[in-house]
Amino acid sequence: MRLVAGFTLVDHGIVGLRTELPLGQVIVYVLETGAGALLLAGLWTPIAGTLAATVELWCAFEQPRDSLTHILLVTLGAALVLVGPGAWSVDARLFGWKRINIRNRKS
């Protein structure tokens, strides 16, 4: 999930930066590309997911013609904030992998 969101954000950001845009939209595409790169690496996943969700939510309202992709990326960003980076990420190497064990309730 982290890799799909990261690749999509980086691709969308790079494609957007290839056209001549006003400064406000350039900043949005730079933030989108940066959040995607952080998600690809699995570095600062809660911060990158929050940034990605915020930027894509803004884009969904600002560019309603392509809102389905933006809404999907908002959902993925929010899910990554809640789930975390996973075992194969820089965050797991730096801070340890958090594992939740659910016990059986046998009475």
N, CA, C and O atoms as a MOPAC input file, in Angstrom:
PM7 MOZYME 1SCF
protein

 N      0.83300 1    -1.18300 1     0.00000 1
 C      0.00000 1     0.00000 1     0.00000 1
 C      0.88400 1     1.25400 1     0.00000 1
 O      0.61100 1     2.22600 1    -0.70400 1
 N      1.94700 1     1.20300 1     0.80900 1
 C      2.85400 1     2.35200 1     0.89700 1
 C      3.54500 1     2.60300 1    -0.43100 1
 O      3.70000 1     3.75400 1    -0.84100 1
 N      3.96400 1     1.53800 1    -1.11100 1
 C      4.66300 1     1.67700 1    -2.38700 1
 C      3.74000 1     2.17400 1    -3.49100 1
 O      4.14600 1     2.99900 1    -4.31000 1
 N      2.51400 1     1.68700 1    -3.52300 1
 C      1.55600 1     2.13200 1    -4.54700 1
 C      1.25500 1     3.61600 1    -4.36700 1
 O      1.25500 1     4.37000 1    -5.34000 1
 N      1.00100 1     4.03700 1    -3.14100 1
 C      0.73200 1     5.45200 1    -2.89500 1
 C      1.96000 1     6.30100 1    -3.21500 1
 O      1.83500 1     7.37600 1    -3.80100 1
 N      3.13400 1     5.82800 1    -2.83800 1
 C      4.35300 1     6.58400 1    -3.10300 1
 C      4.63100 1     6.74100 1    -4.58600 1
 O      4.93700 1     7.84000 1    -5.04700 1
 N      4.52600 1     5.64200 1    -5.34800 1
 C      4.75200 1     5.71900 1    -6.79400 1
 C      3.74800 1     6.64600 1    -7.46500 1
 O      4.11000 1     7.43000 1    -8.34200 1
 N      2.49500 1     6.55900 1    -7.05600 1
 C      1.46100 1     7.39800 1    -7.65900 1
 C      1.69200 1     8.87300 1    -7.34700 1
 O      1.53500 1     9.72200 1    -8.22400 1
 N      2.06000 1     9.18300 1    -6.11800 1
 C      2.32000 1    10.57200 1    -5.74400 1
 C      3.52900 1    11.13200 1    -6.47800 1
 O      3.48800 1    12.26100 1    -6.96700 1
 N      4.60100 1    10.35800 1    -6.56000 1
 C      5.79600 1    10.83200 1    -7.26000 1
 C      5.50000 1    11.03400 1    -8.74400 1
 O      5.89300 1    12.04600 1    -9.32600 1
 N      4.80900 1    10.07500 1    -9.35600 1
 C      4.47800 1    10.19000 1   -10.77500 1
 C      3.59100 1    11.40300 1   -11.04000 1
 O      3.84500 1    12.17400 1   -11.96600 1
 N      2.56500 1    11.56900 1   -10.23600 1
 C      1.65600 1    12.69700 1   -10.41900 1
 C      2.37100 1    14.02600 1   -10.20000 1
 O      2.11400 1    14.99700 1   -10.91200 1
 N      3.25700 1    14.07000 1    -9.22700 1
 C      4.00100 1    15.30100 1    -8.95800 1
 C      4.97500 1    15.65300 1   -10.06500 1
 O      5.07600 1    16.81900 1   -10.44500 1
 N      5.69500 1    14.67000 1   -10.59000 1
 C      6.66500 1    14.92900 1   -11.65900 1
 C      5.95800 1    15.33700 1   -12.94500 1
 O      6.40200 1    16.25200 1   -13.64000 1
 N      4.85900 1    14.66000 1   -13.26100 1
 C      4.09700 1    15.03400 1   -14.46500 1
 C      3.55400 1    16.45600 1   -14.32200 1
 O      3.54500 1    17.21800 1   -15.28900 1
 N      3.10700 1    16.80900 1   -13.13600 1
 C      2.59600 1    18.16500 1   -12.91600 1
 C      3.67500 1    19.22700 1   -12.98900 1
 O      3.40500 1    20.35400 1   -13.40400 1
 N      4.89400 1    18.89000 1   -12.59300 1
 C      5.98100 1    19.87100 1   -12.61900 1
 C      6.54300 1    20.09800 1   -14.02100 1
 O      7.27900 1    21.06100 1   -14.23700 1
 N      6.21500 1    19.24400 1   -14.96100 1
 C      6.73300 1    19.40700 1   -16.32400 1
 C      6.04800 1    20.54300 1   -17.09200 1
 O      6.56800 1    20.99800 1   -18.11100 1
 N      4.91600 1    20.99300 1   -16.62500 1
 C      4.21900 1    22.09400 1   -17.28600 1
 C      4.52800 1    23.39400 1   -16.56500 1
 O      4.94500 1    23.39100 1   -15.40700 1
 N      4.32200 1    24.48400 1   -17.24600 1
 C      4.56900 1    25.79100 1   -16.64300 1
 C      3.34300 1    26.19500 1   -15.83300 1
 O      2.24600 1    26.34000 1   -16.37300 1
 N      3.54500 1    26.37400 1   -14.53500 1
 C      2.44700 1    26.61900 1   -13.61300 1
 C      2.73900 1    27.82700 1   -12.73900 1
 O      3.88900 1    28.25200 1   -12.62600 1
 N      1.69700 1    28.38500 1   -12.11800 1
 C      1.93900 1    29.42400 1   -11.11300 1
 C      2.61300 1    28.83000 1    -9.86800 1
 O      2.60100 1    27.61600 1    -9.66000 1
 N      3.18900 1    29.69300 1    -9.06200 1
 C      3.97800 1    29.26600 1    -7.90500 1
 C      3.17300 1    28.41500 1    -6.92700 1
 O      3.71600 1    27.47300 1    -6.34900 1
 N      1.91000 1    28.72100 1    -6.73100 1
 C      1.08900 1    27.95700 1    -5.78600 1
 C      0.94800 1    26.50600 1    -6.17400 1
 O      1.02200 1    25.62200 1    -5.32000 1
 N      0.74500 1    26.24800 1    -7.45200 1
 C      0.61500 1    24.86900 1    -7.90100 1
 C      1.96100 1    24.15200 1    -7.92000 1
 O      2.01700 1    22.94000 1    -7.71100 1
 N      3.03400 1    24.87800 1    -8.16500 1
 C      4.36900 1    24.27600 1    -8.12000 1
 C      4.66700 1    23.78000 1    -6.71000 1
 O      5.22400 1    22.69600 1    -6.53600 1
 N      4.30200 1    24.56000 1    -5.71900 1
 C      4.52300 1    24.15800 1    -4.32400 1
 C      3.73100 1    22.89400 1    -4.00500 1
 O      4.23600 1    22.00000 1    -3.32600 1
 N      2.49800 1    22.81600 1    -4.49000 1
 C      1.67000 1    21.62700 1    -4.24900 1
 C      2.31100 1    20.39500 1    -4.87800 1
 O      2.36100 1    19.33700 1    -4.25100 1
 N      2.80300 1    20.52000 1    -6.11400 1
 C      3.42800 1    19.37600 1    -6.78000 1
 C      4.75100 1    18.98400 1    -6.12500 1
 O      5.09100 1    17.80100 1    -6.08900 1
 N      5.49600 1    19.95000 1    -5.61200 1
 C      6.73500 1    19.63000 1    -4.89600 1
 C      6.42500 1    18.89100 1    -3.58800 1
 O      7.10100 1    17.92000 1    -3.24600 1
 N      5.40800 1    19.35000 1    -2.86300 1
 C      5.00200 1    18.66400 1    -1.63000 1
 C      4.50800 1    17.25500 1    -1.92900 1
 O      4.80000 1    16.31500 1    -1.19000 1
 N      3.75900 1    17.11400 1    -3.01600 1
 C      3.24700 1    15.80900 1    -3.40300 1
 C      4.38700 1    14.85100 1    -3.75400 1
 O      4.37100 1    13.68800 1    -3.35100 1
 N      5.37100 1    15.33900 1    -4.50200 1
 C      6.51800 1    14.51000 1    -4.86800 1
 C      7.35000 1    14.15800 1    -3.63700 1
 O      7.81600 1    13.02600 1    -3.50800 1
 N      7.53500 1    15.11000 1    -2.74200 1
 C      8.29200 1    14.84200 1    -1.51500 1
 C      7.60900 1    13.82800 1    -0.61700 1
 O      8.26200 1    12.94000 1    -0.06900 1
 N      6.29600 1    13.95600 1    -0.46100 1
 C      5.55700 1    12.99100 1     0.35200 1
 C      5.61600 1    11.60700 1    -0.27400 1
 O      5.73600 1    10.60700 1     0.43400 1
 N      5.53100 1    11.54500 1    -1.59500 1
 C      5.63000 1    10.25500 1    -2.27700 1
 C      6.99400 1     9.61800 1    -2.10200 1
 O      7.09300 1     8.40700 1    -1.90500 1
 N      8.05600 1    10.42500 1    -2.17300 1
 C      9.41000 1     9.89000 1    -1.99100 1
 C      9.60400 1     9.37500 1    -0.56200 1
 O     10.23000 1     8.33500 1    -0.35600 1
 N      9.07400 1    10.09500 1     0.41400 1
 C      9.17300 1     9.63100 1     1.80000 1
 C      8.38700 1     8.34000 1     2.01100 1
 O      8.83000 1     7.45500 1     2.74300 1
 N      7.23400 1     8.23200 1     1.38000 1
 C      6.45200 1     7.00200 1     1.50100 1
 C      7.15300 1     5.83200 1     0.82100 1
 O      7.12300 1     4.71200 1     1.33100 1
 N      7.78200 1     6.07900 1    -0.31900 1
 C      8.52400 1     5.01200 1    -0.99300 1
 C      9.64100 1     4.46700 1    -0.10900 1
 O      9.86700 1     3.25800 1    -0.05700 1
 N     10.32900 1     5.35400 1     0.57500 1
 C     11.41800 1     4.93000 1     1.44800 1
 C     10.90900 1     4.38800 1     2.77900 1
 O     11.61500 1     3.64200 1     3.45800 1
 N      9.70000 1     4.75600 1     3.14900 1
 C      9.18200 1     4.34900 1     4.45100 1
 C      9.77800 1     5.18400 1     5.56200 1
 O      9.91900 1     4.71400 1     6.69000 1
 N     10.12300 1     6.40300 1     5.25500 1
 C     10.72000 1     7.31100 1     6.23600 1
 C      9.68400 1     8.33400 1     6.67200 1
 O      9.04600 1     8.97200 1     5.83500 1
 N      9.51600 1     8.49000 1     7.96900 1
 C      8.55000 1     9.42200 1     8.55600 1
 C      7.16100 1     9.18300 1     7.98400 1
 O      6.49500 1    10.11800 1     7.54100 1
 N      6.73900 1     7.95700 1     7.99400 1
 C      5.48700 1     7.55900 1     7.35800 1
 C      4.26700 1     8.29700 1     7.90300 1
 O      3.43300 1     8.71700 1     7.10200 1
 N      4.11100 1     8.48000 1     9.21500 1
 C      2.93400 1     9.22600 1     9.67900 1
 C      2.91700 1    10.67200 1     9.17400 1
 O      1.85800 1    11.19900 1     8.83300 1
 N      4.07600 1    11.30300 1     9.12800 1
 C      4.15300 1    12.69200 1     8.65100 1
 C      3.90500 1    12.74400 1     7.14000 1
 O      3.15900 1    13.59400 1     6.65600 1
 N      4.54000 1    11.82300 1     6.39900 1
 C      4.36800 1    11.79600 1     4.94600 1
 C      2.93900 1    11.43700 1     4.56300 1
 O      2.40100 1    12.00400 1     3.61200 1
 N      2.31700 1    10.52000 1     5.27300 1
 C      0.92500 1    10.16500 1     5.00100 1
 C     -0.03200 1    11.30800 1     5.27700 1
 O     -0.98000 1    11.53300 1     4.52400 1
 N      0.21800 1    12.02800 1     6.35800 1
 C     -0.60500 1    13.19700 1     6.66800 1
 C     -0.42600 1    14.28100 1     5.62000 1
 O     -1.40000 1    14.90100 1     5.19100 1
 N      0.80800 1    14.51200 1     5.20700 1
 C      1.08200 1    15.50100 1     4.16300 1
 C      0.42300 1    15.10700 1     2.85000 1
 O     -0.18400 1    15.94400 1     2.18200 1
 N      0.53900 1    13.85000 1     2.48100 1
 C     -0.06500 1    13.36700 1     1.23300 1
 C     -1.58500 1    13.49500 1     1.28500 1
 O     -2.20000 1    13.94200 1     0.31700 1
 N     -2.19200 1    13.11000 1     2.39800 1
 C     -3.64800 1    13.19500 1     2.52100 1
 C     -4.11700 1    14.64400 1     2.46800 1
 O     -5.13700 1    14.94300 1     1.84800 1
 N     -3.38400 1    15.53800 1     3.11100 1
 C     -3.76100 1    16.95300 1     3.11900 1
 C     -3.64200 1    17.56900 1     1.73200 1
 O     -4.54900 1    18.26700 1     1.27800 1
 N     -2.52700 1    17.31100 1     1.06000 1
 C     -2.31700 1    17.86800 1    -0.28100 1
 C     -3.34700 1    17.31200 1    -1.25800 1
 O     -3.89600 1    18.05700 1    -2.07000 1
 N     -3.61000 1    16.03000 1    -1.18600 1
 C     -4.56700 1    15.43100 1    -2.11500 1
 C     -6.00300 1    15.85600 1    -1.81100 1
 O     -6.81300 1    15.96900 1    -2.73200 1
 N     -6.33000 1    16.08900 1    -0.56900 1
 C     -7.65300 1    16.61300 1    -0.23800 1
 C     -7.82900 1    18.01200 1    -0.81400 1
 O     -8.88700 1    18.34600 1    -1.34700 1
 N     -6.78500 1    18.82200 1    -0.70300 1
 C     -6.83100 1    20.15300 1    -1.29800 1
 C     -6.99200 1    20.05600 1    -2.81400 1
 O     -7.78000 1    20.79200 1    -3.40800 1
 N     -6.23300 1    19.13500 1    -3.44300 1
 C     -6.32000 1    18.95400 1    -4.90200 1
 C     -7.69800 1    18.45000 1    -5.32400 1
 O     -8.18700 1    18.81800 1    -6.39200 1
 N     -8.32700 1    17.61500 1    -4.50200 1
 C     -9.65400 1    17.09800 1    -4.84400 1
 C    -10.67600 1    18.22100 1    -4.92700 1
 O    -11.57200 1    18.18400 1    -5.77100 1
 N    -10.54900 1    19.22100 1    -4.05700 1
 C    -11.47600 1    20.34800 1    -4.11300 1
 C    -11.07000 1    21.37800 1    -5.15300 1
 O    -11.92400 1    22.04200 1    -5.74000 1
 N     -9.77500 1    21.51300 1    -5.38200 1
 C     -9.26800 1    22.50800 1    -6.32200 1
 C     -9.41600 1    22.04300 1    -7.77200 1
 O     -9.68600 1    22.86200 1    -8.65000 1
 N     -9.24500 1    20.74400 1    -8.04000 1
 C     -9.32100 1    20.19800 1    -9.39400 1
 C    -10.40500 1    19.12200 1    -9.43300 1
 O    -10.08100 1    17.93600 1    -9.37100 1
 N    -11.66700 1    19.49400 1    -9.53300 1
 C    -12.74900 1    18.50100 1    -9.43900 1
 C    -12.83100 1    17.54900 1   -10.63500 1
 O    -13.54100 1    16.54600 1   -10.55500 1
 N    -12.13000 1    17.82700 1   -11.74400 1
 C    -12.23000 1    16.94900 1   -12.91500 1
 C    -11.54200 1    15.61000 1   -12.68800 1
 O    -11.89800 1    14.62800 1   -13.33900 1
 N    -10.58000 1    15.54100 1   -11.79800 1
 C     -9.83900 1    14.30800 1   -11.53300 1
 C     -9.92500 1    13.95700 1   -10.05100 1
 O     -8.93900 1    13.52900 1    -9.45000 1
 N    -11.09100 1    14.13700 1    -9.47400 1
 C    -11.19900 1    14.01400 1    -8.01800 1
 C    -11.14200 1    12.57000 1    -7.53400 1
 O    -10.79900 1    12.33900 1    -6.37400 1
 N    -11.46200 1    11.59600 1    -8.37200 1
 C    -11.46100 1    10.21100 1    -7.92300 1
 C    -10.06000 1     9.74500 1    -7.53500 1
 O     -9.89600 1     9.07000 1    -6.51900 1
 N     -9.06000 1    10.09100 1    -8.32000 1
 C     -7.68200 1     9.73600 1    -7.99700 1
 C     -7.24000 1    10.42200 1    -6.70900 1
 O     -6.57000 1     9.81600 1    -5.87400 1
 N     -7.61300 1    11.67000 1    -6.55500 1
 C     -7.23100 1    12.40400 1    -5.35200 1
 C     -7.89900 1    11.82600 1    -4.10700 1
 O     -7.27300 1    11.73400 1    -3.05100 1
 N     -9.15300 1    11.44200 1    -4.22700 1
 C     -9.85500 1    10.85100 1    -3.08200 1
 C     -9.22600 1     9.50600 1    -2.71000 1
 O     -9.10300 1     9.18000 1    -1.52900 1
 N     -8.82900 1     8.72800 1    -3.71800 1
 C     -8.14200 1     7.45900 1    -3.45100 1
 C     -6.82800 1     7.70100 1    -2.71200 1
 O     -6.51100 1     6.97600 1    -1.76900 1
 N     -6.06300 1     8.70600 1    -3.12400 1
 C     -4.79100 1     9.00300 1    -2.45900 1
 C     -4.99700 1     9.58200 1    -1.05900 1
 O     -4.16800 1     9.35900 1    -0.17700 1
 N     -6.08300 1    10.31700 1    -0.84000 1
 C     -6.40900 1    10.77100 1     0.51900 1
 C     -6.65700 1     9.56500 1     1.41500 1
 O     -6.16800 1     9.51200 1     2.54300 1
 N     -7.41300 1     8.60300 1     0.91500 1
 C     -7.72100 1     7.40300 1     1.68400 1
 C     -6.46100 1     6.59500 1     1.97800 1
 O     -6.27200 1     6.13100 1     3.10200 1
 N     -5.60000 1     6.42300 1     0.97800 1
 C     -4.35200 1     5.68700 1     1.19500 1
 C     -3.44200 1     6.40800 1     2.18500 1
 O     -2.82500 1     5.76800 1     3.03700 1
 N     -3.35200 1     7.72600 1     2.08200 1
 C     -2.52500 1     8.48900 1     3.02000 1
 C     -3.01200 1     8.35000 1     4.45100 1
 O     -2.21700 1     8.15900 1     5.37100 1
 N     -4.33600 1     8.44800 1     4.63700 1
 C     -4.90000 1     8.31000 1     5.98200 1
 C     -4.71100 1     6.89400 1     6.52000 1
 O     -4.43700 1     6.71000 1     7.70600 1
 N     -4.85600 1     5.89800 1     5.65400 1
 C     -4.65500 1     4.51700 1     6.09000 1
 C     -3.20300 1     4.28100 1     6.49200 1
 O     -2.94100 1     3.58000 1     7.46900 1
 N     -2.26600 1     4.85100 1     5.75700 1
 C     -0.85600 1     4.68200 1     6.10100 1
 C     -0.50400 1     5.36400 1     7.41700 1
 O      0.35400 1     4.88300 1     8.15700 1
 N     -1.15700 1     6.47000 1     7.70900 1
 C     -0.93700 1     7.12300 1     9.00500 1
 C     -1.38600 1     6.19400 1    10.12700 1
 O     -0.71900 1     6.09100 1    11.15600 1
 N     -2.51100 1     5.52200 1     9.92900 1
 C     -3.05200 1     4.66100 1    10.97300 1
 C     -2.34000 1     3.31500 1    11.07000 1
 O     -2.14600 1     2.79900 1    12.17100 1
 N     -1.94700 1     2.73800 1     9.93100 1
 C     -1.34900 1     1.40500 1     9.91800 1
 C      0.14500 1     1.45300 1    10.20500 1
 O      0.66400 1     0.61600 1    10.94400 1
 N      0.83900 1     2.42600 1     9.62500 1
 C      2.28200 1     2.52300 1     9.80100 1
 C      3.02500 1     2.03300 1     8.57600 1
 O      2.40600 1     1.62000 1     7.59600 1
 N      4.33900 1     2.07400 1     8.62200 1
 C      5.14500 1     1.81700 1     7.43100 1
 C      5.30800 1     0.35300 1     7.05800 1
 O      5.50200 1     0.04400 1     5.88300 1
 N      5.23500 1    -0.54200 1     8.00500 1
 C      5.46600 1    -1.95000 1     7.71000 1
 C      6.87700 1    -2.37300 1     8.07600 1
 O      7.68500 1    -1.56300 1     8.53000 1
 N      7.16000 1    -3.63900 1     7.87500 1
 C      8.43400 1    -4.21400 1     8.30500 1
 C      9.60000 1    -3.79500 1     7.42400 1
 O     10.71800 1    -3.64400 1     7.91700 1
 N      9.36400 1    -3.60500 1     6.13500 1
 C     10.43700 1    -3.26300 1     5.20100 1
 C     10.43700 1    -1.78100 1     4.92500 1
 O     10.02800 1    -1.34600 1     3.84900 1
 N     10.89000 1    -1.00400 1     5.88400 1
 C     10.92800 1     0.44400 1     5.74100 1
 C     12.08300 1     1.00400 1     6.57200 1
 O     12.64600 1     0.32300 1     7.43000 1
 N     12.41100 1     2.23900 1     6.29600 1
 C     13.46200 1     2.90500 1     7.06800 1
 C     12.98200 1     3.13200 1     8.50200 1
 O     13.76600 1     3.02700 1     9.44500 1
 N     11.70000 1     3.44200 1     8.66400 1
 C     11.14800 1     3.63700 1    10.01000 1
 C     11.29600 1     2.37300 1    10.86500 1
 O     11.60700 1     2.46000 1    12.05300 1
 N     11.07600 1     1.21900 1    10.27100 1
 C     11.21400 1    -0.03000 1    11.03000 1
 C     12.65900 1    -0.25900 1    11.45600 1
 O     12.91100 1    -0.78700 1    12.53800 1
 N     13.59100 1     0.12900 1    10.62500 1
 C     15.01100 1    -0.02600 1    10.96800 1
 C     15.44000 1     0.98100 1    12.04300 1
 O     16.23400 1     0.65500 1    12.92600 1
 N     14.91000 1     2.19600 1    11.96000 1
 C     15.31000 1     3.22900 1    12.91700 1
 C     14.62100 1     3.09000 1    14.26900 1
 O     15.25800 1     3.23100 1    15.31300 1
 N     13.33000 1     2.81600 1    14.24900 1
 C     12.54300 1     2.85400 1    15.48200 1
 C     12.00600 1     1.50500 1    15.91000 1
 O     11.36500 1     1.40700 1    16.95700 1
 N     12.24600 1     0.47100 1    15.13900 1
 C     11.71800 1    -0.85000 1    15.46700 1
 C     10.34100 1    -1.04700 1    14.88300 1
 O      9.56700 1    -0.10100 1    14.73800 1
 N     10.04600 1    -2.28500 1    14.55100 1
 C      8.76100 1    -2.59700 1    13.95000 1
 C      7.75700 1    -2.86100 1    15.05000 1
 O      7.99800 1    -3.70000 1    15.91800 1
 N      6.65300 1    -2.17200 1    15.02900 1
 C      5.60200 1    -2.35500 1    16.02300 1
 C      4.68000 1    -3.47100 1    15.56100 1
 O      4.08900 1    -3.39500 1    14.48300 1
 N      4.56200 1    -4.48900 1    16.36600 1
 C      3.72000 1    -5.62000 1    16.01600 1
 C      2.62500 1    -5.75100 1    17.06200 1
 O      2.88200 1    -5.67200 1    18.26300 1
 N      1.41800 1    -5.94800 1    16.59500 1
 C      0.27000 1    -6.09900 1    17.48900 1
 C     -0.13600 1    -7.56200 1    17.48500 1
 O     -0.49900 1    -8.10400 1    16.44100 1
 N     -0.08000 1    -8.19600 1    18.62800 1
 C     -0.49500 1    -9.58800 1    18.76800 1
 C     -1.88000 1    -9.61300 1    19.42200 1
 O     -2.08600 1    -9.02900 1    20.48600 1
 N     -2.81100 1   -10.28500 1    18.77900 1
 C     -4.16200 1   -10.40600 1    19.30300 1
 C     -4.30400 1   -11.78400 1    19.91100 1
 O     -4.12500 1   -12.79700 1    19.23500 1
 N     -4.62900 1   -11.81300 1    21.19600 1
 C     -4.75900 1   -13.08300 1    21.90200 1
 C     -6.15600 1   -13.64900 1    21.70700 1
 O     -7.11400 1   -12.91000 1    21.47900 1
 N     -6.25900 1   -14.97300 1    21.80000 1
 C     -7.55200 1   -15.61400 1    21.80200 1
 C     -8.23000 1   -15.39700 1    23.13900 1
 O     -7.57600 1   -15.39900 1    24.18100 1
 N     -9.50300 1   -15.21400 1    23.11100 1
 C    -10.25200 1   -15.04700 1    24.36000 1
 C    -10.91900 1   -16.35800 1    24.72800 1
 O    -12.12900 1   -16.51000 1    24.56400 1
 N    -10.15500 1   -17.28200 1    25.21300 1
 C    -10.71200 1   -18.56800 1    25.63700 1
 C    -10.98300 1   -18.49900 1    27.12800 1
 O    -10.07200 1   -18.29300 1    27.93000 1
 N    -12.21800 1   -18.67000 1    27.47900 1
 C    -12.59300 1   -18.60000 1    28.89600 1
 C    -12.68400 1   -19.95300 1    29.52400 1
 O    -12.98900 1   -20.06200 1    30.71100 1

